[in-house]
């Protein structure tokens, strides 16, 4: 399969050559399907995908709600609602920043750190169990591809931060 990507505007075009296996869907549909599997795994630890995304950012260190909204590509009001729920559950706390009392930093509590670690283990185990339904070499490749997607996304976000 050939893939062409154009960044202005973002367009992805795939073309299959004769003899290739039929597609199970576009990259977007497969990713959406995979996302649903992550949601199913997160339900086992009583987290939603948006909560998991917020907690995952806070694992890296404290952040302001506006910064979280930017990283998550959502409106600040959406993040506030998620954070309110996480604070109510004792997973996140709000602290005034030292140098600027008007700024409130969000931090994981010990309970928040524990739930993120448990969620990570649960999601990883669930995705690994799905990948195990492939031949061994393909299982390794599909899990490695998730690691590469993580690197690509980190590079993408870094480039976006630097261009601002």
C-alpha distance (Angstrom), angle and dihedral (degrees) to the residues before:
residue distance angle dihedral
X1 . . .
X2 3.79 . .
X3 3.78 122.0 .
X4 3.78 124.2 -161.3
X5 3.81 120.4 -168.6
X6 3.78 126.2 -168.5
X7 3.80 118.0 -174.6
X8 3.82 98.8 -162.0
X9 2.99 96.3 85.0
X10 3.81 101.6 0.0
X11 3.80 106.7 -106.3
X12 3.77 129.7 162.7
X13 3.79 119.0 -165.6
X14 3.78 123.4 -176.9
X15 3.76 125.5 -168.3
X16 3.78 123.5 -169.8
X17 3.75 123.6 -146.7
X18 3.78 122.2 -138.9
X19 3.78 112.1 -81.4
X20 3.80 97.5 29.8
X21 3.78 117.9 127.6
X22 3.80 115.9 -98.2
X23 3.78 115.9 -93.3
X24 3.80 121.7 -108.7
X25 3.80 87.5 -147.4
X26 3.73 141.7 -58.4
X27 3.79 120.6 -52.7
X28 3.80 87.9 -101.8
X29 3.79 94.8 53.0
X30 3.79 92.9 46.0
X31 3.81 89.7 49.1
X32 3.82 90.8 49.2
X33 3.80 89.3 50.0
X34 3.79 90.5 49.9
X35 3.80 90.1 47.4
X36 3.80 89.1 57.2
X37 3.81 89.5 53.9
X38 3.83 88.7 53.1
X39 3.82 89.1 51.8
X40 3.82 89.9 52.2
X41 3.81 90.8 52.0
X42 3.81 92.3 46.7
X43 3.79 91.0 53.7
X44 3.82 86.4 67.2
X45 3.82 88.8 65.6
X46 3.81 94.9 37.0
X47 3.80 96.8 -110.1
X48 3.79 131.5 126.4
X49 3.78 122.5 -139.0
X50 3.84 92.6 -108.3
X51 3.83 90.2 50.8
X52 3.80 90.4 49.0
X53 3.80 91.0 50.2
X54 3.82 91.5 52.0
X55 3.80 92.9 46.0
X56 3.80 90.0 47.6
X57 3.79 90.9 57.5
X58 3.80 92.6 45.5
X59 3.82 89.9 54.1
X60 3.82 85.1 70.1
X61 3.82 90.7 57.4
X62 3.77 141.7 -73.5
X63 3.78 120.3 -38.9
X64 3.77 141.6 179.6
X65 3.81 118.9 -112.9
X66 3.81 91.2 -115.2
X67 3.80 90.6 54.9
X68 3.79 90.7 49.0
X69 3.80 91.4 50.7
X70 3.79 89.9 52.1
X71 3.82 93.8 48.9
X72 3.80 91.5 46.2
X73 3.82 93.0 44.9
X74 3.82 92.6 -128.3
X75 3.80 136.6 115.9
X76 3.83 116.4 -83.3
X77 3.82 89.8 -119.5
X78 3.81 89.4 60.1
X79 3.79 91.3 53.1
X80 3.81 91.7 46.9
X81 3.81 91.0 57.4
X82 3.81 91.7 49.6
X83 3.80 92.2 46.6
X84 3.81 92.1 48.6
X85 3.80 88.7 57.2
X86 3.80 93.0 47.0
X87 3.82 91.2 48.4
X88 3.81 90.3 49.6
X89 3.82 89.1 53.5
X90 3.82 91.5 49.7
X91 3.81 93.6 -115.9
X92 3.82 97.1 114.4
X93 3.78 132.9 28.5
X94 3.78 132.7 -161.1
X95 3.79 120.4 -132.6
X96 3.78 130.6 178.6
X97 3.78 109.7 -116.7
X98 3.79 116.8 -112.2
X99 3.81 99.9 -121.6
X100 3.81 98.0 35.6
X101 3.82 118.0 34.7
X102 3.81 89.7 -169.3
X103 3.81 90.7 64.7
X104 3.77 117.6 78.8
X105 3.78 119.3 -156.5
X106 3.77 121.5 -153.6
X107 3.80 118.5 -141.2
X108 3.77 136.1 177.8
X109 3.78 115.6 -110.4
X110 3.82 120.6 -140.4
X111 3.83 87.3 -97.1
X112 3.82 88.4 51.4
X113 3.79 91.1 52.0
X114 3.81 90.1 50.2
X115 3.82 94.3 49.2
X116 3.82 92.5 48.4
X117 3.81 90.7 51.1
X118 3.81 90.5 47.8
X119 3.81 91.7 46.5
X120 3.82 91.0 49.3
X121 3.81 91.4 51.7
X122 3.80 92.4 45.7
X123 3.81 95.4 48.3
X124 3.81 92.7 43.7
X125 3.81 91.4 50.5
X126 3.80 92.0 47.4
X127 3.81 94.4 48.9
X128 3.80 90.6 44.3
X129 3.82 89.6 52.8
X130 3.80 89.5 53.6
X131 3.81 92.3 47.1
X132 3.83 89.3 49.8
X133 3.80 87.9 71.9
X134 3.82 88.0 73.0
X135 3.80 127.0 78.5
X136 3.83 110.6 -83.2
X137 3.81 96.8 -101.9
X138 3.80 91.7 48.0
X139 3.81 91.3 46.9
X140 3.80 90.2 55.9
X141 3.80 91.0 45.3
X142 3.82 95.5 49.8
X143 3.81 92.7 48.8
X144 3.80 90.6 46.2
X145 3.79 88.9 50.9
X146 3.81 89.3 58.3
X147 3.81 88.8 54.0
X148 3.80 89.3 50.3
X149 3.82 90.8 49.3
X150 3.79 87.5 53.8
X151 3.80 90.1 53.6
X152 3.80 92.2 45.5
X153 3.80 91.9 50.8
X154 3.80 92.4 47.5
X155 3.83 89.8 51.0
X156 3.81 90.5 46.4
X157 3.82 92.2 52.9
X158 3.80 91.9 44.6
X159 3.80 91.2 52.3
X160 3.82 90.7 48.8
X161 3.83 91.3 50.8
X162 3.79 91.5 49.3
X163 3.80 93.4 49.5
X164 3.82 93.1 55.9
